[in-house]
Amino acid sequence: MSEPQAIAGTVTTDHAIVGCSDLSASVTFFEAQGFTELGRHSVDATAAAALYGLAADTEQIVMGVPGATSGLIRLVATPLAAPDRGDFHRGGHALDVYSTNVSNSCAASTAAGYTTGTMADYRFGPVQLQQAQTLGPDEIPLVFVGIDHRLPSVLDSQPERLHSELHSMVATVDDIDAETTFWTAVVGLQLKSRFPIDVPAVSEFMMLPRHAPITMSVMTGPEAAPPRFELMAFTEAPGALVSGRPLVPGALAIGVRVEDVAAAATVLASAGATVHPVVTAPGLDGYPEAAAWATSPAGADMELRGPLPS
């Protein structure tokens, strides 16, 4: 069997897309985690339809951490109703940030009025981990990660901060082997690590109704810059796929930056992804760029972004 074709050129992940029923409420939530608003931009009906399956103009708000040029979050307004995801749904699953003190992260989120779970504190191989989860508007799961061996983040230069920029976005799939191959061999991300986790405390901090072992693949772009993209599979817990398109409240997708959006879309389609038309839309800085929504064979959503054709 021939090797799959890969997207040409440099491929990076620089942000995550979040579907929001109430932009103001979502902004307040991420501000409570140390993010600031970087810009507001209108998305016209043509782009909103092609990218998000929406029937009218919409608005996006870009949020980031001062001093960080990646690890951004793009909030996109949607008028649609939130779906019933269930506890073990497949698709966009969670956002992660590094924390320099997970106990303080939990206390601050609880004090701000957000539902926050218990903290897991456990040894995993050579590292000690603390993790806890808080739920934002539209039940967006945000995970606080405390670890003694971090990947690059703004905390390297700003250790006084409680939280980093967006450390990673997590998507849940069924066939993690095939899906990891898709994201590495076709999309072009680099596999940083692959591991099983069978720790009851992890299921507890994820607010699951019972213990569910998982397997994870952590992938990065060049230099492992944030946000990383993580695939997770529940090895013993079935769940339904919740698609991010049309964009519903709480939907999560990874922003993938490529050199040629149209060419990348063709490569993805040939590898079995569902790809929607390339349109012009405001970028993270508000200036027009090429964009296309795509869904991997296992149902993980991405938004391709890149320069307009010359």
C-alpha positions as a printed NumPy array, in Angstrom:
array([[  0.   ,   0.   ,   0.   ],
       [  1.358,   3.443,  -0.94 ],
       [  2.15 ,   6.013,   1.723],
       [ -0.538,   8.674,   2.187],
       [  0.128,  12.092,   0.699],
       [  0.944,  14.77 ,   3.255],
       [  0.08 ,  18.455,   3.252],
       [  3.009,  20.324,   1.712],
       [  4.982,  22.944,   3.6  ],
       [  4.973,  23.882,   7.255],
       [  1.893,  22.934,   9.277],
       [  1.275,  24.45 ,  12.71 ],
       [ -1.507,  24.624,  15.289],
       [ -1.931,  28.112,  16.724],
       [ -5.433,  28.283,  18.208],
       [ -8.692,  26.502,  18.992],
       [-12.204,  27.371,  17.826],
       [-15.03 ,  27.352,  20.398],
       [-18.749,  27.549,  19.542],
       [-20.491,  29.953,  21.954],
       [-24.156,  30.664,  22.657],
       [-23.23 ,  33.827,  24.605],
       [-19.989,  35.514,  23.626],
       [-19.977,  37.847,  26.623],
       [-20.299,  34.954,  29.068],
       [-17.503,  33.035,  27.338],
       [-15.24 ,  36.093,  27.343],
       [-15.83 ,  36.496,  31.091],
       [-14.96 ,  32.845,  31.681],
       [-11.666,  32.984,  29.803],
       [-10.776,  36.328,  31.356],
       [-11.114,  34.6  ,  34.728],
       [ -8.419,  32.166,  33.522],
       [ -5.989,  34.958,  32.596],
       [ -6.859,  35.46 ,  28.93 ],
       [ -7.514,  38.887,  27.436],
       [ -9.592,  39.957,  24.456],
       [ -7.385,  40.639,  21.418],
       [ -9.998,  41.537,  18.813],
       [-13.583,  41.252,  17.58 ],
       [-14.367,  40.571,  13.942],
       [-17.51 ,  40.045,  11.895],
       [-17.769,  36.851,   9.822],
       [-20.031,  37.408,   6.804],
       [-22.828,  35.038,   5.861],
       [-20.867,  33.381,   3.045],
       [-17.975,  32.469,   5.325],
       [-20.264,  31.564,   8.232],
       [-22.182,  29.149,   6.014],
       [-19.119,  27.47 ,   4.507],
       [-17.141,  27.226,   7.718],
       [-19.785,  26.702,  10.379],
       [-22.995,  25.736,   8.62 ],
       [-24.678,  28.876,   9.956],
       [-27.382,  30.77 ,   8.073],
       [-26.312,  34.362,   8.776],
       [-23.423,  36.628,   9.713],
       [-21.739,  35.832,  12.99 ],
       [-19.044,  37.289,  15.223],
       [-15.721,  36.011,  16.484],
       [-13.663,  37.142,  19.468],
       [ -9.984,  36.222,  19.71 ],
       [ -8.508,  35.731,  23.179],
       [ -4.95 ,  35.117,  24.27 ],
       [ -2.459,  35.484,  27.073],
       [ -0.217,  38.585,  27.121],
       [  3.214,  37.694,  25.803],
       [  2.058,  34.599,  23.902],
       [  1.828,  34.616,  20.103],
       [  0.11 ,  31.235,  19.84 ],
       [ -2.134,  29.185,  22.081],
       [ -5.015,  31.497,  21.244],
       [ -8.759,  30.859,  21.488],
       [-11.232,  32.013,  18.836],
       [-14.772,  32.259,  20.185],
       [-17.434,  32.04 ,  17.483],
       [-21.061,  32.948,  18.154],
       [-23.726,  30.424,  17.192],
       [-27.533,  30.659,  17.533],
       [-27.996,  26.89 ,  17.48 ],
       [-29.096,  24.76 ,  20.408],
       [-26.542,  22.808,  22.409],
       [-26.659,  19.042,  21.798],
       [-26.886,  16.332,  24.431],
       [-23.306,  15.055,  24.32 ],
       [-23.37 ,  12.343,  26.927],
       [-20.437,  11.545,  29.17 ],
       [-18.266,   9.722,  26.615],
       [-19.008,  11.584,  23.392],
       [-16.62 ,  11.593,  20.463],
       [-15.469,  14.831,  18.825],
       [-14.045,  17.996,  20.384],
       [-13.591,  17.156,  24.07 ],
       [-11.65 ,  19.698,  26.16 ],
       [ -9.23 ,  22.603,  26.334],
       [ -6.132,  22.427,  28.558],
       [ -3.993,  25.098,  30.2  ],
       [ -0.903,  24.656,  32.328],
       [ -1.265,  25.756,  35.937],
       [  1.505,  26.669,  38.36 ],
       [ -0.806,  25.758,  41.253],
       [ -3.814,  23.564,  40.455],
       [ -5.321,  23.997,  43.922],
       [ -5.335,  27.769,  43.416],
       [ -6.797,  27.312,  39.933],
       [ -9.675,  25.296,  41.38 ],
       [-10.272,  27.786,  44.18 ],
       [-10.306,  30.749,  41.809],
       [-12.683,  29.075,  39.361],
       [-15.036,  28.021,  42.131],
       [-14.978,  31.534,  43.601],
       [-15.887,  32.909,  40.168],
       [-19.007,  30.717,  40.165],
       [-17.923,  27.936,  37.798],
       [-18.447,  24.234,  38.472],
       [-15.08 ,  22.71 ,  39.343],
       [-14.279,  19.081,  40.037],
       [-11.775,  17.361,  42.286],
       [ -8.035,  17.394,  41.711],
       [ -6.186,  14.27 ,  40.591],
       [ -2.641,  14.053,  41.964],
       [ -0.763,  11.037,  40.645],
       [  2.534,   9.719,  39.362],
       [  2.674,   8.862,  35.665],
       [  5.96 ,   7.315,  34.63 ],
       [  8.727,   9.798,  35.478],
       [  6.418,  12.792,  36.045],
       [  4.11 ,  13.966,  38.797],
       [  0.767,  15.303,  37.572],
       [ -2.032,  17.34 ,  39.081],
       [ -5.158,  17.825,  36.989],
       [ -8.58 ,  19.303,  37.594],
       [-11.453,  20.422,  35.393],
       [-13.778,  23.382,  35.445],
       [-16.825,  23.918,  33.238],
       [-17.372,  27.195,  31.457],
       [-20.44 ,  28.438,  29.576],
       [-21.971,  25.809,  27.266],
       [-20.26 ,  23.263,  29.566],
       [-16.896,  23.87 ,  27.908],
       [-14.409,  21.687,  29.829],
       [-11.195,  23.506,  30.739],
       [ -8.522,  21.331,  32.331],
       [ -5.839,  22.719,  34.643],
       [ -2.587,  20.774,  34.236],
       [  0.21 ,  20.921,  36.774],
       [  3.291,  18.97 ,  35.729],
       [  6.968,  19.062,  36.607],
       [  8.09 ,  18.64 ,  32.96 ],
       [  6.172,  21.122,  30.794],
       [  6.288,  21.581,  27.054],
       [  7.082,  25.162,  25.949],
       [  4.67 ,  27.829,  27.217],
       [  4.494,  31.46 ,  28.26 ],
       [  5.159,  30.251,  31.814],
       [  8.802,  29.75 ,  30.809],
       [  9.217,  33.539,  30.693],
       [  6.36 ,  34.475,  33.055],
       [  6.578,  31.959,  35.94 ],
       [  4.534,  34.272,  38.163],
       [  1.384,  33.551,  36.132],
       [ -1.198,  31.068,  37.41 ],
       [ -2.145,  29.832,  33.931],
       [ -0.473,  29.464,  30.564],
       [ -1.895,  30.187,  27.161],
       [ -3.912,  27.338,  25.596],
       [ -1.672,  24.323,  26.188],
       [ -3.675,  21.82 ,  24.127],
       [ -6.999,  20.927,  22.581],
       [ -8.318,  17.387,  23.008],
       [-10.53 ,  15.439,  20.604],
       [-12.032,  12.029,  21.366],
       [-12.13 ,   9.333,  18.682],
       [-12.784,   5.605,  18.368],
       [ -9.902,   4.341,  16.192],
       [ -6.963,   6.177,  17.717],
       [ -4.396,   4.172,  15.721],
       [ -5.796,   5.157,  12.323],
       [ -6.578,   8.678,  13.468],
       [ -3.068,   9.251,  14.817],
       [ -1.702,   8.147,  11.454],
       [ -4.039,  10.587,   9.691],
       [ -2.877,  13.545,  11.78 ],
       [  0.803,  12.688,  11.448],
       [  1.126,  11.244,   7.93 ],
       [ -1.511,  13.432,   6.237],
       [ -1.934,  16.619,   8.26 ],
       [  1.766,  16.632,   9.106],
       [  1.849,  16.98 ,  12.879],
       [  4.584,  15.296,  14.882],
       [  3.751,  12.556,  17.375],
       [  5.235,  13.69 ,  20.677],
       [  4.023,  10.811,  22.853],
       [  1.52 ,   7.969,  22.975],
       [  0.382,   6.322,  26.199],
       [ -2.47 ,   4.565,  28.028],
       [ -3.91 ,   5.951,  31.276],
       [ -5.745,   3.597,  33.611],
       [ -5.987,   5.781,  36.715],
       [ -9.368,   6.088,  38.488],
       [ -8.458,   9.574,  39.737],
       [ -8.285,  10.753,  36.119],
       [-11.835,   9.596,  35.413],
       [-12.899,  11.347,  38.61 ],
       [-11.379,  14.712,  37.731],
       [-12.979,  14.429,  34.264],
       [-16.336,  14.216,  36.059],
       [-17.176,  10.865,  34.47 ],
       [-19.857,   8.659,  36.067],
       [-17.492,   5.692,  36.252],
       [-13.846,   4.845,  35.686],
       [-12.942,   4.634,  31.99 ],
       [ -9.39 ,   3.771,  30.858],
       [ -8.104,   5.938,  28.011],
       [ -5.34 ,   6.044,  25.424],
       [ -3.837,   9.326,  24.278],
       [ -1.692,  10.607,  21.424],
       [ -0.046,  14.017,  21.852],
       [  0.927,  15.787,  18.628],
       [  2.653,  19.071,  17.899],
       [  3.799,  21.322,  15.139],
       [  7.425,  22.463,  14.782],
       [  9.199,  23.204,  18.069],
       [  6.168,  21.863,  19.995],
       [  4.674,  25.364,  20.208],
       [  1.223,  25.611,  21.843],
       [ -1.444,  24.578,  21.415],
       [ -0.689,  20.908,  21.11 ],
       [ -3.349,  18.61 ,  19.634],
       [ -4.294,  15.536,  21.648],
       [ -6.348,  12.534,  20.595],
       [ -8.064,  10.522,  23.284],
       [ -9.86 ,   7.189,  23.047],
       [-12.099,   5.654,  25.692],
       [-11.025,   2.029,  25.39 ],
       [-14.032,   0.554,  27.228],
       [-16.775,   3.203,  26.98 ],
       [-18.88 ,   3.674,  23.833],
       [-20.159,   7.12 ,  22.932],
       [-21.808,   8.997,  20.077],
       [-19.984,  11.397,  17.766],
       [-21.013,  15.029,  18.257],
       [-20.042,  16.936,  15.126],
       [-18.744,  20.487,  15.289],
       [-20.436,  21.443,  12.03 ],
       [-22.917,  22.992,  12.069],
       [-21.177,  24.823,  14.878],
       [-23.076,  24.247,  18.11 ],
       [-22.445,  25.749,  21.559],
       [-19.545,  23.983,  23.217],
       [-18.118,  22.634,  19.948],
       [-14.307,  22.578,  19.801],
       [-12.002,  22.441,  16.778],
       [ -8.274,  22.889,  16.252],
       [ -6.979,  25.731,  14.085],
       [ -4.414,  24.369,  11.606],
       [ -2.22 ,  26.867,   9.759],
       [ -0.946,  25.807,   6.336],
       [  0.837,  27.476,   3.456],
       [ -1.88 ,  26.773,   0.856],
       [ -5.416,  26.151,   2.133],
       [ -6.845,  24.933,  -1.194],
       [ -4.   ,  22.451,  -1.725],
       [ -4.233,  21.24 ,   1.884],
       [ -7.985,  20.75 ,   1.527],
       [ -7.415,  18.571,  -1.544],
       [ -4.91 ,  16.406,   0.345],
       [ -7.28 ,  15.966,   3.27 ],
       [-10.195,  15.016,   1.023],
       [ -8.083,  12.406,  -0.766],
       [ -7.284,  10.863,   2.645],
       [-10.949,  10.483,   3.587],
       [-11.651,  13.754,   5.38 ],
       [-14.86 ,  15.7  ,   4.83 ],
       [-13.832,  19.095,   3.478],
       [-15.972,  22.182,   2.898],
       [-15.375,  25.012,   0.4  ],
       [-12.472,  27.416,   0.805],
       [-13.65 ,  30.95 ,   1.63 ],
       [-12.201,  34.255,   2.76 ],
       [-12.638,  35.016,   6.459],
       [-11.07 ,  37.291,   9.088],
       [ -7.95 ,  35.83 ,  10.642],
       [ -6.852,  36.019,  14.243],
       [ -5.669,  39.571,  13.588],
       [ -8.833,  40.514,  11.686],
       [ -7.188,  40.65 ,   8.26 ],
       [ -8.697,  38.46 ,   5.511],
       [ -7.219,  35.028,   4.924],
       [ -8.177,  31.749,   3.295],
       [-10.127,  29.309,   5.451],
       [-11.8  ,  25.902,   5.143],
       [-13.506,  23.583,   7.622],
       [-12.587,  19.894,   7.557],
       [-13.46 ,  16.835,   9.606],
       [-11.086,  13.886,   9.905],
       [-12.194,  10.326,   9.103],
       [-12.833,   9.696,  12.823],
       [-14.768,  12.926,  13.347],
       [-12.188,  15.377,  14.754],
       [-12.835,  18.892,  13.451],
       [-10.243,  21.365,  12.221],
       [-10.245,  24.739,  10.533],
       [ -7.539,  25.255,   7.919],
       [ -6.138,  28.785,   7.82 ],
       [ -3.569,  30.364,   5.51 ],
       [ -2.732,  33.273,   3.212],
       [ -5.035,  34.37 ,   0.432],
       [ -3.95 ,  33.149,  -3.035],
       [ -1.666,  35.631,  -4.741]])
